[in-house]
């Protein structure tokens, strides 16, 4: 029997390469939608490249939902956040090679957020769309913790329950994700690729790669498998 590698992650607004490398090296991915939402997490925010370095784009959440499990957190549609977010993407990425090619569909995807009450549902939709653009549709099996009978909030116990030989957790998540004693750190050197501003900033979301490399993104993603 092949050793089983497990990924224990939280749902993210838009994944980055650290997040993606864990998925690519895992056989099963558990998304912890039953854990409490945290403002420090990536569930509602994603990092983009700017002339000065980086900044976050955010989805506002309903104030009274901030102490609830992620699956129960609603998007705050009383705030006008979609157009400002799209303007931020335009300002920072309009000179990227493939921005104009993907912009109409990305715009439509973000505008569709108005149809979603819950943050988790929109995140899962947006994740599918971005993975499709990057030709990453056939990845590891993904299960929500709310759908898993063997789920345990203790990562070590969860790995034991699922007979995982090793497990990975989200990168730099110690402030909002319970850390297991037996977790494995993936061997990973963040690939440096050509960004549309001088220099290179790690941890930008996958839109950064998509807008700059488009269908050639596989040249960077393949490095994650080395």
C-alpha positions in Angstrom: 0.0 0.0 0.0 1.3 3.5 -1.0 2.0 5.9 1.9 -0.9 8.4 2.3 -0.1 12.1 2.5 -2.7 14.4 4.0 -3.1 18.1 3.7 -5.0 20.0 6.4 -5.9 23.4 5.2 -8.5 26.1 5.6 -10.6 27.3 2.7 -8.9 30.3 1.1 -10.2 33.3 -0.8 -7.5 32.8 -3.6 -4.7 30.2 -3.0 -1.0 31.1 -3.4 1.9 28.9 -4.4 2.6 27.7 -0.8 -1.0 26.5 -0.6 -0.8 24.9 -4.0 2.4 23.0 -3.4 0.8 21.3 -0.4 -2.2 20.2 -2.5 0.1 18.9 -5.3 2.1 16.7 -2.9 -1.0 15.3 -1.0 -3.3 12.4 -1.7 -6.2 13.9 0.3 -7.0 17.5 1.3 -9.2 18.4 4.3 -10.6 21.9 4.2 -11.4 22.9 7.8 -14.7 24.7 7.4 -15.7 23.7 10.9 -12.9 25.8 12.5 -13.6 29.3 13.8 -13.1 32.2 11.3 -10.1 34.4 12.0 -9.3 37.8 10.7 -5.6 36.7 10.4 -6.5 33.8 8.1 -6.6 33.8 4.2 -10.3 32.8 4.2 -11.3 36.3 3.3 -8.2 37.9 2.0 -5.5 37.4 -0.7 -2.2 39.2 -1.4 -1.5 40.9 -4.7 1.5 42.6 -6.2 1.8 46.4 -6.2 4.4 49.0 -7.2 5.4 49.3 -3.5 5.4 45.6 -2.8 2.1 43.9 -1.9 -1.3 44.5 -0.4 -4.4 42.5 0.5 -7.7 42.4 -1.3 -10.5 41.5 1.0 -14.1 40.2 1.2 -16.0 41.8 4.1 -17.8 39.5 6.4 -20.9 40.1 8.6 -19.7 41.4 12.0 -21.8 39.0 14.1 -20.4 36.0 12.2 -16.8 36.6 13.1 -16.9 34.1 16.0 -18.6 31.4 14.0 -17.3 28.4 12.1 -16.0 29.3 8.6 -18.9 27.5 7.0 -21.4 29.8 8.7 -19.7 33.1 7.9 -21.7 35.3 5.5 -20.4 37.9 3.1 -21.4 41.5 4.1 -23.2 42.6 1.0 -24.0 46.0 2.7 -20.5 47.0 1.8 -19.6 48.1 -1.7 -16.5 45.9 -2.1 -16.7 44.2 -5.5 -16.0 47.3 -7.7 -13.2 48.6 -5.4 -11.6 45.2 -5.5 -11.8 45.0 -9.3 -10.4 48.6 -9.6 -7.5 47.5 -7.4 -6.8 44.5 -9.7 -7.0 46.8 -12.8 -4.7 49.4 -11.3 -2.1 46.9 -10.3 -2.3 44.4 -13.1 -3.5 46.2 -16.3 0.0 46.1 -17.7 0.4 42.4 -17.1 0.7 40.3 -20.2 -2.5 38.4 -19.9 -4.7 40.8 -17.8 -6.9 41.8 -20.8 -7.3 38.2 -21.8 -8.7 37.0 -18.4 -10.2 40.2 -17.1 -13.7 39.7 -18.5 -14.1 36.3 -16.9 -12.5 37.3 -13.6 -14.7 40.3 -13.4 -17.8 38.2 -14.0 -16.6 35.7 -11.4 -16.3 38.5 -8.8 -19.5 40.1 -9.7 -21.2 36.7 -9.2 -20.3 37.0 -5.5 -23.6 38.9 -5.1 -25.4 35.6 -5.7 -23.6 34.0 -2.6 -24.6 34.5 1.0 -21.8 32.4 2.5 -18.1 33.1 2.2 -17.3 29.4 1.9 -19.5 28.8 -1.0 -18.1 31.7 -3.0 -14.5 30.7 -2.1 -15.1 27.2 -3.4 -16.6 28.6 -6.6 -13.7 31.0 -7.2 -11.2 28.3 -6.4 -12.7 26.0 -9.1 -12.6 28.9 -11.6 -9.0 29.9 -11.0 -7.8 26.2 -11.0 -9.6 25.8 -14.3 -7.8 28.8 -15.8 -4.5 27.3 -14.7 -5.5 23.8 -15.9 -5.4 22.4 -12.4 -8.8 20.6 -12.5 -7.6 17.1 -11.6 -6.0 17.6 -8.2 -6.1 15.6 -5.0 -9.5 14.7 -3.5 -10.9 17.5 -1.4 -13.2 17.0 1.6 -14.8 19.5 3.9 -14.3 18.7 7.5 -18.0 19.2 8.1 -18.6 16.2 5.8 -16.0 14.0 7.4 -17.1 11.6 10.2 -13.4 11.0 11.3 -12.7 14.7 11.6 -10.8 15.8 14.7 -9.6 19.4 15.3 -6.3 17.9 16.6 -4.2 17.5 13.5 -2.2 14.6 15.0 -5.4 12.7 15.8 -7.0 13.5 12.5 -4.0 12.1 10.7 -4.2 9.0 12.8 -8.0 8.7 12.2 -7.3 8.7 8.4 -4.2 6.5 8.5 -2.1 9.2 7.0 1.7 8.5 7.0 2.4 12.2 7.1 0.5 15.4 6.9 1.0 19.0 5.9 -0.5 22.2 7.2 -1.1 25.7 5.9 2.1 27.8 5.5 2.6 30.4 8.2 -0.8 29.6 9.8 0.2 29.3 13.4 -1.9 32.4 14.4 -5.2 30.8 13.2 -4.7 27.1 12.6 -4.0 24.6 15.4 -0.5 23.2 14.8 0.2 19.5 15.1 3.3 18.1 16.7 3.9 15.6 13.9 3.3 17.8 10.9 5.7 17.6 8.0 7.1 20.8 6.3 7.1 20.3 2.5 10.5 20.7 0.8 9.7 23.9 -1.0 11.7 26.8 -2.4 9.3 29.4 -3.7 9.9 29.8 -7.4 10.9 33.3 -8.5 9.1 34.3 -11.7 8.8 37.5 -13.7 6.3 39.8 -12.1 5.0 43.0 -13.7 6.8 45.3 -11.3 10.6 45.3 -10.5 11.8 42.8 -8.0 9.9 39.8 -6.7 7.5 39.3 -3.8 6.6 35.9 -2.5 3.1 34.7 -1.4 1.1 36.6 -4.0 -2.2 34.8 -4.8 -2.5 32.8 -8.0 -4.0 35.7 -9.9 -0.5 37.2 -9.9 0.8 34.2 -11.8 -2.3 33.9 -14.1 -2.2 37.6 -15.2 1.5 37.4 -16.0 1.9 34.0 -17.5 -1.6 32.9 -18.6 -1.4 29.5 -20.3 2.3 29.4 -19.7 1.7 29.2 -15.9 2.5 25.5 -16.0 6.2 26.5 -16.4 6.1 27.8 -12.9 3.7 25.3 -11.4 5.8 22.4 -12.7 8.6 23.6 -10.5 6.4 22.8 -7.5 6.6 19.1 -8.4 10.3 18.9 -8.5 
